[in-house]
Amino acid sequence: MNSEHLAILKTGKVENWNRWRKENPEITPDLLGSNLQGEFLQGANLRETDLRETDLQEADLREIDLQGAFLQRAILRETDLRGTNLQEANLREANLQSANLQEAFLQGANLREADLRGANLREANLRGAYLQGANLQEAFLQGAILRGAYFLGAKFKNTTYGEGVPISKEPIQIIGLRWFVLIFDQHMKIGCEFHSFDEWENFTDERIDKMHREALTFWKENKKRLLDICKNR
């Protein structure tokens, strides 16, 4: 940890910190292991900052730039991360219990073995995020973008998606068709249409046709294969 960097962040306003970052673009801030618990840092530029093992519990990190930041084993329990840019950030083994990540940008983020129990991930963008071994028990994923996210070995229990739909195991993703397909425990999402397996099986051609002008052709071509995957889930 660089004590000078920490002092600039803690004793000055966020505007002063951001000005210092702008005036010193060649410096990578070193806040390794710092205590920033409960700090108000909304809007701060922490891009590519070393925040490994830093205590950020209950801090206000709304809408800050943490793209490419190093947050391995950081404590982010109950931290407000709404709308925060965490693209390509390394959050491996981070404690994000009950953190608020609503509408956060997590594309390509490394969340391997992260503790996300009870985290709010509603409408978060997890496209291409790495969640191998992550603990997502009781997490809220309603409206989250999951395309290309890696969930191998992730823990699901009382996790919810859609309108409180429970998830107990890794969702199946099918890429390469006209629309992206996600298959959960008893529900399937095709594009933006999210319904139970039974609903999909019993939809009339008329109902499918109303979804999109190309939906009926797609469904006739893929219905049997997709429903077979659902039944063998």
Residue, then its C-alpha position, 0 to 999 in steps of 0.5 A: m500500500n502506498s500511504e500517499h495514495l491512500a491519503i489523497l483518496k481519504t482526506g480529499k474530495v473525490e474531485n481532487w482524487n480524480r484530478w490527481r489521476k488525470e494529472n498523473p496518468e502514468i501512476t497506478p494507484d496502490l491501495l493494497g490492503s487499505n481500510l476504506q470501510g464505509e467511505f463515500l467514493q461515488g464517482a471516483n476513478l479507480r480504474e486499474t487500481d490495486l485494491r487487493e484485500t482492501d476493506l470496502q465493506e458498506a462503502d458507497l461505490r456507486e457509478i465509479d470506474l473500477q474497470g480493470a481494477f485488482l480486487q482479489r479477496a477484497i471485502l465488499r460486503e453490503t457495498d453499494l456498487r449500483g451502476t459501477n463499471l467493473q468490466e475486466a475487473n479481477l474479483r477472484e475470491a472477493n467477499l460480495q455478500s449482500a452487495n448491491l450490484q444492480e445495473a453494474f457492468l461486469q462484462g469479462a470480470n473475474l468472479r471465480e470463487a467470489d462470495l455473492r450470497g444474497a447479492n443484488l445482481r438485478e439488471a447487471n451485465l455479466r456478459g462473458a464474466y467468469l463465475q467458476g466456483a462462485n457462491l450465488q446462493e440467494a442471489f437475485l439475477q432478475g433481468a441480468i445479462l448472462r450471455g457467455a457467462y461461465f458458471l462451471g462449479a458455481k453454487f446455486k440455492n434459492t437463487t432467483y431469476g425473472e419474476g422470482v423463478p428459482i435456480s438450483k443449478e448452472p443454466i444451459q446456454i445455447i449460442g449460435l441460433r437466431w436468438f440466445v437461449l438460456i435453460f434454467d431448472q424449469h424455465m427457458k428464455i429465448g431472446c427476451e421471451f421467458h416461460s416455463f417448459d410447459e408453456w413453451e411446449n403448449f404454445t400455439d403457432e399463433r402465440i409464437d407468431k406474435m412474439h416476432r415475425e421470425a419466431l414461428t420459423f425458428w420454433k418449428e426448426n428448433k422446438k423438438r431439440l430445445l424441448d428435449i434438452c429441457k426434459n433431460r435437464 
